[in-house]
Amino acid sequence: MKTKIGIIVTIVLIILNLTFILLVDIFTIKMLPGKAISGNGNPALLLWFIEIPAYILLLAGIFYFVHREKYFANRTIIFPICFFVIFVAAIILQFDYATNINGLIANSSTV
C-alpha cells in the first residue's frame, strides 16, 4: 500500500511541478527586440518559493523509488547511461536558451 501512495504522490508532484513551471513562464516578463521593459521586477519570482520546495520533494520521491527498487543494483549500464544522456541534453538546452536570451538582449536597442 505504501508503494501505491508513493507513486500517487510522485505523480501529483510531477503535475504540480509542471504546472508551476508553466505559470513561471507565463508570468515572466519577456523582452521584445527593440523594446525596453520596466525595471519593476519579475512577478513570477514569487512562484519560485512554492516551486523550489515542490521540486525538492519530487527529487526526494524519485530518489526513494530508484533506491528502493534498486534500479542500479543489477549491474546494467542502461540506466546510468540514460540518465547521463538526459542530464547532458538538459545542460545543452539550458545553455542554448541562455545564449539565445543573451543574443536578444545584446541586439536590442534600449532607449
N, C-alpha and C positions, 0 to 999 in steps of 0.2 A: 504494500500500500504506500509506503514511503516513496518508492521509486515513481509511482504514478503521480503523486502530489508534486514531487520534484520536477518531473517532466512538464506538468501543467504550469508550475511557477516559472520555469525557464522559458517556456513558450510565451507566457504573458510578459515576461521581462524583455524578450526579443521584440514583441509587438510594441511594448511601451518605449523601448529604445528607438525603434524605427520611427515611431510617431514623434518623439522629441527631436530626433534628427531632422525630420521633415519640418517641424514647427520652427526650429532654429534657422533652417534655410529660408523659410517663408518670411520670418520676421527680421532677417538680417538685411540691412540697407545695402543695396548693391550700387556700385558706382558705374555710371554710364560714361562711355568715352566722350570726351569733350565737354562734360558737365561737371559741376562741383557738387559736393554733398556737404551738409552741415556737420558741424563737429559736436552734435548733441549726444553722441554715443550710439551704442548698439542695443536696441531693446531686447534682442534675443539673448543677451548676456544673462538675464535673469533666469532663463530656462536652463542654463548650464548648471545652476545649483541643484536642479532636480535631475538633470540628465546624468551628471557625473556619478552620483551615488547609485542610480539605477544601472549604469554601465558596470560599475564595480560589482554590484550584486549579480549581474548577468555573467561576468567573467568568473566570479566565485562559483556560480551554479554550473557553468561549463567545466571548470576545473574539477569540481566534485564528481561529475559524471565521468569525465575522462579518467580520473584517478580511481574511481570506484569500479568501473568496467574494465580497467587495466588494458586500455587500447594499445599502450606502448610496451606491454609486458611480453607479448607473444613474438617479439623479435622481428616483426615485419617492418620493413623500411618504408612502406607506402604512406602511413600516417604522418611521420615526421617530414617526409618529402612534400606531401600535400600541404601541410601547414606552413612549411618554409616557402613554397611557391606562392601561396596566398599572401603571406607576410610581405614578400618581395614585391608582388604585384600591388599591394596596398601602398607601400612606400613609394613606388614609381608613380602611381596615380596621384598621390598627395603632392609629390614634388612637381609633377606636371601641372596640377591645378594651381599650386602656389606660383609657379613660373608664369602661368597664364595671367593670373591676377596682377603680378608684378609688371608684366608687359602692358596691361591695360592702364595701370597707374602711371607708368613711365611715358606712355604715348599720349596720355590725355593732357590737355592744357587747362589748368585751373586759373580762374580769373580772380 
